[in-house]
Amino acid sequence: MRKVVILGMACVSLFLMSGGNILAGGAGQEGSSVDQAAAKKDKTPPKFFASPQKEGVKATCPVTGEEFTINKDTLHSEYKGRYVYFCCAGCKPEFDKTPAKFLKDIPDETNKKRGKD
């Protein structure tokens, strides 16, 4: 009986020290895995850009979904007036065959640039 009481007190102490969040898997605590996953999801680099990008900018390959950093050798294409960067040499030709397949919701900026709004 004494062991059960001590164990129960230890559980209550942990619960109180966690701010009551231990039952929710730490939800609401800064740095929890739930918060980190949500933050990462919100900070996914873009798949396309309105202008050419410099080295060091993060992007997401529209073909593989891989996040990468643009460097001097990064291949790119222009589609609907937007700049699209690729994680590797194999993705560019795949994208160029059927770009709409990979960027379904990209706004068409080519008409705006030509004054055909």
Secondary structure, DSSP 8 states (H G I E B T S, - for coil): -HHHHHHHHHHHHHHHHTTT-GGGTTTTSTT-HHHHHHHHHHT---S-BSS---TT-EEE-TTT--EEE--TT--EEEETTEEEE-SSTTHHHHHHH-HHHH-TT----HHHHTT--
